[in-house]
Amino acid sequence: MKITLKIYRYNTEDGKPPHYDTFVVPDAEENDLVLDLLECVRGYQDGTLSFRRSCAHGICGSDAMRINGRNYLACKVLVKDLGTDQITIEPILGLPVLKDLIVDMNPFYEHYRSVLPFFMCPDDPVADGKERIQTPEERERYDDTTKCILCACCTTSCPSFWADGRYVGPAAIVNAHRFIFDNRDCGAEDRLNILNEQMGVWRCRTAFNCTEACPRDINITKAIADVKKAITTGKIE
Amino acid sequence: MTTVPEHGYTRQVKVKPNYETIAWQWMRYSAVLLIPLVWFHVLLQDVIVGVHRIDLDYVQLRWATLGWRVYDVLLLGFTFAHGMNGLRQVLNDYIHNEKPRRVVAWVLLLGWAVITAIGGIAIIAGVRK
């Protein structure tokens, strides 16, 4: 089947304003990934096309992009999933475009770092000197949010983040949730106080775009609601 | 980072409430109150009485009871506050500097207070017997 790709192009070095280039992939198959089509264009039609990719199996999270108006990982969406032979590919929204489909992820990582996404419990001695025991039920409490691969599909699909890039965004809240609800960790209070700021969880308007966009099927809006509840009730349950 | 975690689900944490927390809670609590207030109002005015039978005589009859006047003031106050807080949230998407944001928040709060006070006084005290 013939697929027409309309791809956002921008290069700070050539002085041209952002525009779209159209490419035709003549012999695509319905089970081809969108990433395969991009590789085909880059390999055979225009070697200057720039996009990030690494594992191509939905694990590294480097090829998040806006495909037909919705955020996906290009390595997880098949041509047949889109139901059309006209595919528009753009960089994810809300982050500065560096070149073509590559965005500057630094603002995203700064928000991620701001919620202290690491284990904190310096004063808690481990009883046997080996490990911190946790029951399967206690582990289950935050299992969903451990699945995040930091692809930024959620944060860059959030209208609150588009409106104000200072909002920490769903991905940072998901990663805070992962530690807040881990009963071995001692930093929940610090994280909740950070997320209680004006640019924290209260900027979430429950649009559900993040949940729709997540390639790992994390219930992000629910995780954000868990954090809001912990802040308002003062209880982590 | 001060307390050693207890094993089990429920843990207590101290999170200092701020303006945003209170505003968010206000939106939820006022919405819960608005559900019975607005739905009963709609049911009464549009279904039981009917919009074509609402005239000055009906308003006079309704406001002859203090309870209905208090009901209407509550309806005005809660719906208007809920809407003004929503408007503040929308404007926050477009105003990125802290100072103008505060000014807008205060203007909306004062606007709500003044209009609600005028409406409340008119409904409670302005009815001629």
Interface residues (C-beta under 8 A of the other chain):
Chain A: M120 C121 P122 D123 D124 I133 Q134 T135 E138 R141 S160 A163 D164 R166 N183 R184 D185 C186 G187 A188 E189 D190 L192 N193 N196 E197 Q198 G200 W202 R205 K228 A230 I231 T232 G234 K235 I236 E237
Chain B: M1 T2 T3 V4 P5 E6 H7 G8 Y9 T10 R11 Q12 V13 K14 V15 K16 P17 N18 E20 T21 A23 W24 Q25 Q89 N92 D93 Y94 H96
